[in-house]
Amino acid sequence: MSGHIPQAMPLGDTNKCEPIFDGVLGFYFEISLVHVLSHPASLPLRGRPLGLNGVVLGTTYCSCAVKPLICVNVWEEQLHPLQQPFQPGAPGGGEASPGYVVELEAVLNTRTHAHNSRSPPLNLEELTKKKMAPSASSRLFSALVLAVLSISAVNSQYEKYSFRSFPRHELMPLESAYKYALDQYTGEKWKETVEYMEVSLRLYRLLRDSEAFCNLNCSSVRLEDEQKFAEFPELRAFGNVMKRAQCLKRCKQGLPAFRQTLPSRDTVVEFEEREPYKYLQYAYFKSDNLAKAVSAAHTFLLKHPNDEMMQRNMAYYKSLPGADEHLKDLETKSYETLFVRAVRAYNGENFRTSVSDMELSLRDFFKVYDECLAASEGPRDVKDFKDFYPSIADHYIEVLDRKVKCESELTPVVGGFVVENFVATMYHYLQFAYYKLNDLKNAVPCAASYVLFDPNDEVMKNNVAYYQFHKSRWELTEEDFLPRAEALRFYNQTTMQLQMLEFSRQRLVSDDEGEVLEFIDEFLDEDEFPKLEIPPKH
């Protein structure tokens, strides 16, 4: 089919069929605009999905999702030079290359990021009639979770990663490696782009893990004899600060990540926001590595669900056979996989396995959470000079802000759904699974732990009341109705962090933002500091 481009099939009232160039995406395609006067959605989408290795001759694809209706004629792979086929868009532009075609419907109908709220179980008193399990909507969510995460694995850039034995030849400043990868991307050197972008991701992970390692190991370092500083609380406080600083200095001297020039805060933020995957997915695509391109695009979308360009790219990828097998979060954590396994066992009424995996997931989450808190204590850019205490407060507020974000950043997003109140949700599953195993000694503390995070949940409050009613029958004590220790610690910690951050926003606003100091006495009034209402220790 050389030298002649067949015209699009006429459907209804059409305008002249001509090549159209989409300057934003860099796509050429032949279209016919059909103005549907009534019931445009009644016209079905025709044709079938296309693979990577060829196209369907003479097939017309129509989108009923927009007005005017858009139809695309797909012909041979040997297209006219102006008729470059549809393919994913590249960040910052990118020239189309022949050999890939996609139906327009897949690009026009972008996916939305759904948030599925937790659905509580039935009241325990209704157990004789129904199972006390998450309701139908929650089961649907569980099914979606399993459908997404129970897939074949894709090799990730972390398969070569090791915190304790990082390859010496890959050690370099993170900023330099990332900038070089972006330069290769601009020059359309896809192999080098992939290589150095993957190295950059490993270097960032090494830096983050090294920061967490040192801060965790030095978190309990204190003065050897604090008692002699009893009359001098300031000396005691800053003596402990200096001991910790000494510990951190020694620790970092022994780790390769800190022997390199540290990246700027802006670069670190780009990695925290998964920006490298935006470029990596296209470099994978241009390197004919569809599996990794899909995984990288999916990884980026989990952090940026409303990114229109990546939505269009994902729509293209999902139109290709086998793409769903590679919808994998390359930044997934171990507790997410364990959580999904536990939900799968729960849905299959294999409660013993569900309890085992959910307890492991809970433990791993708290471990990763503590590492996130520790990694938040990294360096900062000093932008101004203030008095001693305001300067210390500014630094701590930055650290505190990053620590508060840890909980939301570690909340799983699977299958387009956010697992709302993730920690509470795990206790939600555990209390019922333990109940089904007749292990009331463990079920009741899980229910009490859940109420900590959602005290207004009427169903769970009724469940606790049900346990109370049968306390003698099941030989339960008052201590059994207390939240679990790790749940109480997490609740206290996150509550205090939020309250302290809110205090800093209200009372430590800089002079440039309108703070007027009128009466020094008000700062001496201890009632000005907010009271932290914390449940009693377990």
N, C-alpha and C positions, 0 to 999 in steps of 0.2 A: 504494500500500500504506500507507494512512494509518490510524492508530488500532488496528492489529492487528499483533502480532509473532508469526509462526508459531513453533511449538515446534520444538526440535531433533529431528532424526531419532532415534528410539530405536535404540540399538545395544547388545545384550546386556543386562546388568543395569544400569539407569541410576537415578540419583537424580533428584529434581525439577529440571527445567531452570529456572534463574533467572538474572537479570542479576548478574554479579559485577564488583565494582570492585577493581582492583589499585591500592592506594594508593601503592605505590612508584613505579610507572611512570605512573600517571594514565591508565589505559586502561579503557574499558568494553567488555564484550563478552558475548554470550550463550553459555553453555556447557552441555554435558551431560557429567557425570562418569561414565565407564564403568569399572566395576571388572572387569578382565579376570582370570579365574581361572587361565587357563593360556595359555602362548605368546602374550603380548601383542604381541610383535613380528611375529606372523604376519599381523596385520591391516594391510593396506597403507594408506598415506596416499592419500586420494582428493581429487579436485579438481585445479585447475590454478592456476599463479601468476596474480596479479591485477595489473593495470596501475594507473596513477595516475588514469585518466579514467573509471573505472567499476568495477563489481563484477559477479560472476556471480550470477545469481538462484538461490536455492534450492540452493546447493552446500554440502555438509558437508565440513569439513576435520578430520581426526583426527590426533593425534600419537601415535605408538607409542613415543615416546622416554621417556615417564614413566609411573609408576603413581600414581594411577589414570589410565587413558587419558582424554585430553581431546579433545573434538570441538567444533568451532565451526561454527555455521550462519551463512552469509553471505547477506544479502538485499539489498534495494534500497539506494540511497544515501540515500533519504528515511527515515532511521531514527527510531525512537522517541527522545525526548530523553535517555533513560537509556542508550540503546544507542550511545554514541559509539564509533566504530570504532578499531581498533588503529593506533597510529602511534608514531614514536620517542619515547623519553623525553627530557626536557630536564634538564640539570644543575641541581640545586636545585629540581626540580619543574617544572611546566608544564602548563597546561590543554590537554586534547585538543581538537582541532577536527575537524569533520566532513569527509567527502570522501575519506578514505584508509582502505583496508582491507588487511590482510595475513594470510596464513595463519599459524596459531599455530605450526606446525612450524618455521618459519623463525626464530621467536623463541626457542623452547625449545632447539633444537640450536645452541648457541653454538660458534663456531670456537675451536680451540686454536692456540696459537703453537708451531709446530714448529721444532725446531733440527736442521738437517741437517749432519752432520759431513762434512768433506772426505773424498773417497774417492780414494786414490792411483792412478796409472796402473799398467799392467802393467810387468814388468821388460823392459828393452830387449832382453834376450836372447831374448824371446819374440816379437819383432817379425815374425819370419818366419811366425808363426802367427796373431798377433792384433795389433791396433793398440795402441800404447802411449798410451792416452788415458784420461781419467777413466772409471771403471766405470759400470755401468748405473744405480746409484743416483745417481751424480754427473750422468749425462746426464739423468735424471729431474729432478734439481734444476735443471739448466740449462734444461730445457724449461719448468719452472714459472716460472723467472726471466723467460724470454722472453715467456711468456703474460701475465705481469703488466705488464711494462714496455713491451712492444711494443703500446701502445694509443694511441688518439687523445688528444691533449693537452687539458687543461682549463685555461682561463685562471686564473691564480693571482693572489693579492694582490700578487705581486712583479712583475707585468707593468708596473707604473708605477714600479718601484724603480730608482734610480740612485745609486750611492755618490757620484759626482762632481757630479751635478746634481740633488740632492734638491729636490722642489718646496718653495718657500719657504712657501707657505700651509699646508703640513702640518707644519712645524717647531713642535714643542711638547714639553713634558716627557713622557717615556714614561709615567711613573707617572700623570700627569693624564689622558692619553689613554686608558689602560687602565682606570682607575677610571671614567671617563665612559662607556666602552663597557659596563662591567659594570652601571652604573646604568641605562643604556638597556635592557639585557637584563632587568633586574629589572622595569622598567616595560613590558616586552613591546613596545618600539619597535624592531622588527626591522631596519628600514632603517638607522636610526642605529647600531644595534648592529653591523651588518655594516661600515658605513663606518668607524667608529672602531676596531673590532677589527682591521680590515685596516691602518689607519693605525698602530696600535700595533705590529703585526708588522713593518711597514716601519721604524718608528722603532727597534725593537729591533735589526733587522738593520743599520741605519745605525750604531748605537752599537757593535755588535760589530765591524763592518768597520772603523770608525774607530779603535777600540782596537787592532785587529790591524795596521792600516796604520802607526800611529805607532810601535808597539813593534817592528815589523819594521824600519822605516826607522832606528830609533835603536839597534838591537841591536848594531851594530858601532862605535858611537861610543866613543872612548877618549881618554885624555889625550894631548896632542900630544907630550910628552917624558916617557915613563914611566921612562926610564933614570935620571933624577935622583932618582927615588923608590926606587931599588934597595935602599937601606938601611932604608927605612921601608915595609914591605909593607902595613901598615894604611892609611897615607896614600895609597898607590897604589891600593889596592882601593876605598876610599871616594872617592878622587878620580875614578875611573872611574864610580862610582855617581852622583856629582853631575853629571858631564858628560852622562851618559845622562838624568838627571832634567831637566837644562836643555834637552836636545834634545826630550824629550817635552813639556815645557811650551810650547816654541815651536810644535811640531807641532799640539798640541791647541788652541792659540789660533787657529789658522787653519781649524779644522773646525767646522761648524755643530752637530754632535752634542754637542759639549762646551760649547756656549753655553747649553744648557738645564740645568735642575736634574736631576742624575743620579738614577736610580731606586735604591730600596733593594735590598739583596742578595736579600731574599725575592721581590721582583718579578722580578728577573733570573732567579732559579731557576725561577719559574713559566714563563717563556718558554723556558728551557732544557729544561723538561719538556713543552713543547708544550701547556700548559694552555689557552691561548686557543682552540685548535681544538675543545676540548670544548664551548665556548659557541658558537663560530662555526658548527659543523656544524648546530646546532639553529636558529640564526638564519637560516642559508641555507635550511633546510627550511621554516621558517615564512614565508620570503620567496618560496617556490615555485621555488627554484633547486636542483633535485635534483642536478645535476652537481657543483656546488661542495659541496653537503652531503655527498655520497659521498666526495669527495676529502678534505674536512676530517676526516671521521670516520676514514677510512683513515690519514691522516697522524697522528692522535692514537693510533690503535691500534698503530701501529708502535712507539711509545714505551711504550705501556701495553697490551700484548697480553692481559692478564688482567682488564681493566676490564669488569665484567659489564654495566653499563648500555650502554657503547658497543658491546659485542658484540651486544646485543639490537638496538640501532639498526642496526648493520651488517647483521644478519640480515634486518631489515625492508627496508633499501635493496636488498640483493642479491636479494630476491624480486621486485623490480620490473624490467620489461623494460628492457634497455639499461644497467643500473646498472654492470655489469662494465667498461664502456667508460671509466668515470670513476674507477676504482681507481688513483689517482695520488697519489704522495707529493709534497705541495706544498713539502717541504723537501729534495727530492732534490738531490744534488750532481752535477756534470758527470762525475766519475770513475765514478759508478754507471752512468750511461747508456753511457759508453764501455766499461765492463767487460761489460755485457750485450751490446753490439754485438760485442765481441770473442768472447764465448762463442758467440754465434749463428754467426759466421763459422767458429769452431773446429768446431762441430758439423756445419757444412756443408763441412768440410774445405777451406775457403778460408783457408789458413794465413797467407798473406801479409797479408791484411786483418786477420786475428786478431792477428798480431804488431803491426801498426801501431796498432790501437785499444788493445791491451793496454798497449803502451808509453806511449801518451798517457794512459791511465787511471792507470798507475803514477805518471807525472810529476804529473798533476793531484792525485792523492791526497796525495803528499808536500807539494805546495804548500798544499793545504787543511789538512793536518796542521800545518805550520809556522804557518799563520794561526791555527789553534786554540790552539796553544801561546802565541802572542803575545797573543791575546785573553784568555788566562787571567791576564794580568798587570794586570788592572783594579783599581779601588779596593776597599777592604775597610772594614768597620765596626770601629772600635776599641772593644772591649768592656771592656778592663781596662788597667791600667798596670803594666808590668813593667820590669825592668832593660833596658838597651840591647840587649844581644845576644839575650836570650830574646825580646824584643819583635820584633826582626828575624827571628829563627827562626820565630816563630809566623806572621808574615806570609808568609814563604817557604813554610812547610809548607802553608798554605792554597792558595797558587799552585801548588805542586807537586802537591797532590791533584787540582786541576782539570786540570793538564797530563797526569797519568797517565790521567785519564778520557777524554782526547781520542781515543785509539785505539779504545776500545769505542764511543764516541759516533759515530765516523765509519764504523764497520763497517756495511755495507749490510744492510738487512733487506728482502728482496724476496719477494713472494708468500708471506709468513709464514715464510720461512726466513732464518736468520742465516748469512751467508757467513763461516764460521769461519776464523780465521787468514787474514784477507783479503789482507794483503801477501804472505804465503807462497803463497797460492792463485794469485795473479797470476804469480809466478815458476814455479809448477807448470805453468800453461798455456804460459808462454813457452818453457820448456825443450823441451817436446815439439814446439811449433809450429816453433821454430828447427831442431830435429832434422829435421822433415819437409821443411824447406826446404834441407836439407844445409848449414846454417850452424852448424857445430859450435863455431866460435869464440865464438858468442853463446849457444849452448845450454848449454855446460858451466858458464859463470859463473852462469847462471840456476839450474842444478841445485845448485851450491854455495851460492847464496844461499838456496835453499829449505831446505837442510840446516841453515843457521844457526838458523832458526826452529823446525825440527822435527828435531833431530839423531837421534832414535830411529826415524825412518821407514825401515824396512828396504828398502822398494822403491826409494826415492830413493837410499839408500846403495848399493844394487846397481847403480843406473843410473850413479852416479858411478864405481863400480868398473869398469863396462863401458866408460865413456869412457876411464878410465885404461888399460885393457887394450889399447885401440885407439889410444893416444896417438900412437904413431909413424906409424901408418897415416894418421891425420887431421892430422898435423903440429901437435899440441897441445903447449903448453909448460906448465911448472908454474904460471906466472902465470894461465893460463886456468882453473885449478882454484881460484882465489880468488874469494870472493863479490864481487858488484858493489859499487862504492864507496857508492852510495846505500843499498843494503841493509845494508851493514855499519854505516853511520852511524845508520840508523834502529834497528838492533838494539842498538848501543852506547848510544844515547840512551835508549831505552825501558828497557833493563836497568838503567842507572845511576839513572834516575828512580825505578824501583821499589825498588831497594836503598836509596836515600837516604830514600825515604818510609817504608820498613820500619824503618830505623834511627831515624827521628824518632818513630815510634810506640812503639818499644821503649825508647828512651833519653831522650826528651824529654817523658815523661808529666808532667802538672802535679802539683804537690804535693797538690791536692785529690783526685787520683785514686790516691793511695797511694804516691807516690815517697818513699823515705827515703834521704837522702844520709848515708852513714856514713863513708866514707873518701875524702877529697879526692884522695888519690894515684891512685885508679883512673881519675880523669878526666884525669890527666896521662899515663896510659899510652897511647901511640899505638896499641897493639895492640887497644884497645877499639873503635876504629873499624873497621867491616867492610871487608875487602879486596874490591875490585871486580875480578872476574875477567872481563876483556874480551878478545875475540879481537884478534890483532895488526892494526894498521892496514893497509889495502890500499895 
